Amino acid sequence: MPAPDLRAPFAALGGVLPPELAALPTPCYLLDEGQLARNAELLGALAARTGCKVLLAQKAFSNYDLYPLLAPHLAGTEASGLFEARLGAEEMPGREVHVFCAAYRAGEMEELLRWADHIVFNSPAQLARFGPMAKAAGKSVGLRVNPECSTQEGHAIYDPCAPGSRLGATPAQWGAAVAAAPALPGLLDGLDFPTLCEQDADALAVTLDAVAEKFGDLLPRMQWLNFGGGHHITRPGYDLATLERCIARAQRDWGVTVYLEPGEACALNAGYLLTRVLDVVRNGDTTIAILDASAACHMPDVLEMPYRPPLLYAADAGQKPCTVRLAGPTCLAGDVIGDYSFDAPPRPGDLLVFGDMAIYTTCKNNTFNGMPLPAIWARDAAGACRELVHFGYEDFKYRLGSQR
């Protein structure tokens, strides 16, 4: 079972609304530089204690203006394709760039090899097709494996070990490929097994046992082993001791360099989504506050995961006197963030602040219904806010057609 969620999403704000936030436009994302730095320091200390290497998984957080806060503590970045690989190389120069994609396009491979140091393939067929080219370019080559060990509950969409998963080579797939092409293992420098999502180290320990059981013949031949992401390392109460034992086991038993590629842990609790109430309506017994922020457009994991973002001054439904459904302004009937309770019902113009909004937000948002993309701001450790970027009509229009 996943560990209970012990996040304290508003610790960086002291549990109160700083007055400077009231002046910011809404909706907007606000990135917390102090919390980002604290997360990075914790991850850097882990690497120093254990000798592992920690990468930023850019799929969760790719706001490169703040990479300088992370870079001193990390070994580099992890990418999911060409554009993220280039971003990591350009914005965290001198650091490692690892890339994994479920399938690479031949026309992109040459450019990808320009930016990436480690190339991880999803299938034996892709390894056979592109592995020699990557090796000839001096790159470290890896294979994603599927240990068929599911430790998740409640969000199969993010479970790479779910039945029928397209991610990673199973033992049967790998065995059949090697039987047909015995030289295939000689292309490999490492293995990668991303299987976790917002989980504690107990799930990693179970998974590592499965990897050892099902790919034990390969492991002693590897130079590195990537534990993937999904480790909630910077969450209060995370079991660091078990994680460190897993790292030490891999180093001792197989002589490998251990990589971790957390995305959420790098930016956990390090961002906010500021939004204002536009209208309040009532349908039967349900009070609904319509916001200028959208779950569908601005916090997609609320619908995909599903994920319930914490909200400053609010509690779960029924815990405070007034329970209100918070929803977005789009035409999607399901554009609902969730039911929250308040001491008093929200009114039009009220400012609401959602927490833990640095991850899987700015890199996943969209302009469905012509919704404007929220501006992105940063708040330094002293409380000063600055705008990093804002978006307008052209950003919506020109992703849909020509600039004539």
Residue pairs with C-beta under 8 A, 6 or more apart in sequence:
1 153
2 151
2 152
2 153
2 198
2 199
2 200
2 203
3 199
3 200
3 202
3 232
3 237
3 238
3 239
5 198
5 235
6 235
6 236
6 237
7 235
7 236
7 268
7 269
7 310
7 356
8 236
8 269
9 269
9 309
9 310
9 355
9 356
10 310
10 312
10 353
10 355
11 35
11 269
12 32
12 34
12 35
12 269
12 270
13 32
13 272
13 312
13 353
15 312
17 312
17 313
17 351
17 353
18 383
20 379
20 383
20 384
20 385
21 30
21 272
21 274
21 351
21 353
21 385
22 351
24 30
24 274
24 377
24 385
25 375
25 390
26 274
26 275
26 276
26 292
26 293
26 351
26 374
27 273
27 274
27 275
27 276
27 291
27 292
27 293
27 298
27 374
28 273
28 274
28 374
28 375
28 376
28 377
29 271
29 272
29 273
29 274
29 357
29 358
29 361
29 362
29 374
29 375
29 376
29 377
30 271
30 272
30 273
30 274
30 377
30 378
30 379
30 385
31 63
31 66
31 267
31 270
31 271
31 358
31 376
31 377
31 378
31 379
31 388
32 269
32 270
32 271
32 272
32 358
32 379
33 66
33 69
33 378
33 379
33 380
33 381
34 379
34 380
34 381
35 268
35 269
35 270
36 66
36 69
36 70
36 266
36 267
36 270
36 358
37 69
37 381
38 234
39 234
39 265
39 266
39 267
39 268
39 270
40 69
40 70
40 72
40 73
40 74
40 266
41 73
42 233
42 234
43 54
43 73
43 74
43 233
43 234
43 262
43 265
43 266
44 54
44 72
44 73
44 74
46 52
46 54
46 233
46 240
46 243
46 244
47 53
47 54
47 73
47 74
47 75
49 244
50 244
50 247
50 248
50 251
50 258
51 247
51 251
51 257
51 258
52 247
52 257
52 258
52 259
52 260
53 75
53 76
53 96
53 257
53 258
53 259
53 260
54 73
54 74
54 75
54 259
54 260
54 261
54 262
55 74
55 75
55 76
55 77
55 78
55 96
55 98
55 259
55 260
55 261
55 262
56 67
56 70
56 74
56 76
56 77
56 78
56 88
56 92
56 261
56 262
56 263
56 266
57 77
57 78
57 229
57 261
57 262
57 263
57 266
58 77
58 78
58 79
58 80
58 84
58 87
58 88
58 263
58 363
59 78
59 80
59 84
59 263
59 360
59 363
60 229
60 263
60 264
60 266
60 267
60 359
60 360
60 363
61 263
61 266
61 267
61 358
61 359
61 363
62 84
62 87
62 362
62 363
63 358
63 362
63 376
63 388
64 87
64 90
64 91
65 378
65 388
66 378
67 91
67 92
70 92
70 266
71 92
71 95
74 92
74 95
74 266
75 95
75 96
75 259
76 88
76 92
76 95
76 96
76 97
76 98
76 117
77 84
77 87
77 88
77 92
77 95
77 96
77 97
77 98
78 88
78 98
78 99
78 100
78 229
78 261
78 263
79 85
79 87
79 88
79 97
79 98
79 99
79 100
79 116
80 99
80 100
80 101
81 99
81 101
81 108
81 112
82 99
82 108
82 111
82 112
82 115
84 99
85 97
85 99
85 112
85 115
85 116
86 115
88 95
88 97
88 115
89 97
89 115
89 116
96 117
96 118
97 115
97 116
97 117
97 118
98 116
98 117
98 118
98 120
98 226
98 259
98 261
99 112
99 115
99 116
99 118
99 119
99 120
100 120
100 122
100 142
100 144
100 192
100 194
101 122
102 122
102 166
102 167
103 122
103 123
103 126
104 112
104 121
104 126
104 130
106 130
109 130
109 133
109 134
112 119
113 119
113 133
113 134
113 137
113 139
116 139
117 139
117 140
118 139
118 140
118 141
118 142
118 189
118 190
118 224
119 130
119 134
119 139
119 140
119 141
119 142
120 141
120 142
120 143
120 144
120 190
120 192
120 226
121 127
121 130
121 131
121 141
121 142
121 143
121 144
122 143
122 144
122 166
122 167
122 168
122 169
123 169
123 173
124 143
124 169
124 173
124 174
124 177
124 178
124 181
124 184
125 177
127 141
127 143
127 184
127 187
127 188
128 177
128 181
128 184
128 187
131 141
131 187
131 188
132 187
134 141
135 141
135 187
140 189
140 190
140 223
140 224
141 187
141 188
141 189
141 190
142 188
142 189
142 190
142 191
142 192
142 224
142 226
143 169
143 174
143 188
143 190
143 191
143 192
144 167
144 168
144 169
144 191
144 192
144 193
144 194
145 168
145 169
145 170
145 174
145 191
145 192
145 193
145 211
145 214
145 215
146 160
146 161
146 165
146 167
146 168
146 169
146 170
146 193
146 195
147 161
147 171
147 193
147 195
147 207
147 210
147 211
147 213
147 214
147 215
148 161
148 170
148 171
148 210
148 214
149 161
149 195
149 206
149 207
149 209
149 210
149 211
150 159
150 161
150 162
150 195
151 161
151 195
151 196
151 199
151 203
151 206
151 207
152 158
152 159
152 161
152 196
152 197
152 199
152 203
155 197
155 305
155 306
156 162
157 304
157 305
158 197
158 305
159 165
159 195
159 197
160 167
160 168
160 194
160 195
161 195
167 194
168 192
168 193
168 194
169 177
171 214
171 215
174 215
177 184
178 184
178 185
185 218
185 221
188 218
188 221
188 222
189 222
189 223
189 224
190 222
190 223
190 224
190 225
190 226
190 256
191 211
191 215
191 218
191 219
191 222
191 225
191 226
192 225
192 226
192 228
193 207
193 211
193 225
193 226
193 227
193 228
194 226
194 228
194 229
194 230
194 261
195 207
195 228
195 230
196 203
196 204
196 207
196 228
196 229
196 230
196 231
197 230
198 230
198 232
198 264
199 230
199 231
199 232
200 232
200 238
200 239
200 242
201 231
201 238
201 239
201 240
201 241
201 242
201 243
201 246
202 239
202 242
204 227
204 231
204 242
204 243
204 246
205 242
205 245
205 246
208 227
208 246
208 249
208 250
211 219
212 219
212 253
219 225
219 253
219 254
219 256
220 254
220 255
222 254
222 256
223 256
223 257
224 256
224 257
224 258
224 259
225 250
225 254
225 256
225 257
225 258
225 259
226 258
226 259
226 260
226 261
227 246
227 247
227 250
227 258
227 259
227 260
227 261
228 260
228 261
229 260
229 261
229 262
229 263
229 264
229 265
230 262
230 264
231 238
231 243
231 260
231 262
231 265
232 238
232 264
232 265
232 268
233 240
233 243
233 260
233 262
233 265
234 265
234 266
234 268
234 269
235 265
235 268
247 258
250 256
250 258
251 257
251 258
263 359
263 360
264 359
264 360
267 358
267 359
268 356
268 358
268 359
269 355
269 356
269 358
270 358
271 356
271 357
271 358
271 359
271 361
272 353
272 354
272 355
272 357
273 293
273 298
273 299
273 309
273 353
273 354
273 357
273 361
273 374
274 351
274 352
274 353
274 354
275 291
275 292
275 293
275 351
275 352
275 353
275 354
276 291
276 292
276 349
276 350
276 351
276 352
277 289
277 290
277 291
277 346
277 347
277 348
277 349
277 350
277 352
278 290
278 291
278 292
278 329
278 348
279 289
279 290
279 348
280 287
280 288
280 289
280 290
280 324
280 345
280 346
280 347
280 348
281 287
281 288
281 290
282 288
286 325
287 322
287 323
287 324
287 325
287 345
288 324
288 325
288 326
288 327
289 324
289 325
289 326
289 327
289 345
289 346
290 327
290 328
290 329
291 326
291 327
291 328
291 329
291 337
291 352
292 329
293 299
293 328
293 337
293 354
293 374
294 328
294 329
294 330
294 335
294 368
294 369
294 371
295 302
295 303
295 327
295 328
295 335
295 336
295 337
296 303
296 328
296 330
296 332
296 334
296 335
296 366
296 368
297 328
297 330
297 365
297 366
297 367
297 368
297 369
297 371
298 328
298 361
298 365
298 371
298 374
299 307
299 309
299 337
299 354
299 357
299 361
299 365
300 360
300 361
300 364
300 365
300 366
301 307
301 360
301 361
301 364
302 308
302 309
302 337
302 338
303 334
308 338
309 337
309 338
309 354
309 355
309 356
309 357
310 354
310 355
310 356
311 326
311 340
311 352
311 353
311 354
311 355
312 352
312 353
312 354
312 355
313 342
313 343
314 320
314 340
314 341
314 342
314 352
315 340
315 341
315 342
316 339
316 340
316 341
317 323
317 339
317 340
317 341
318 341
319 341
320 341
320 342
320 343
321 341
321 342
321 343
321 344
322 341
322 342
322 343
322 344
322 345
323 339
323 340
323 341
323 342
324 339
324 340
324 341
324 342
324 345
324 346
325 336
325 338
325 339
326 336
326 337
326 338
326 339
326 340
326 352
327 335
327 336
327 337
328 335
328 336
328 337
329 335
329 371
330 368
330 369
330 371
331 369
332 368
332 369
337 354
346 352
362 376
365 373
365 374
367 373
367 395
367 396
367 399
370 396
372 391
372 392
372 396
373 391
373 395
373 396
374 391
375 387
375 388
375 389
375 390
375 391
376 387
376 388
376 389
376 390
377 385
377 386
377 387
377 388
378 385
378 386
378 388
379 385
380 386
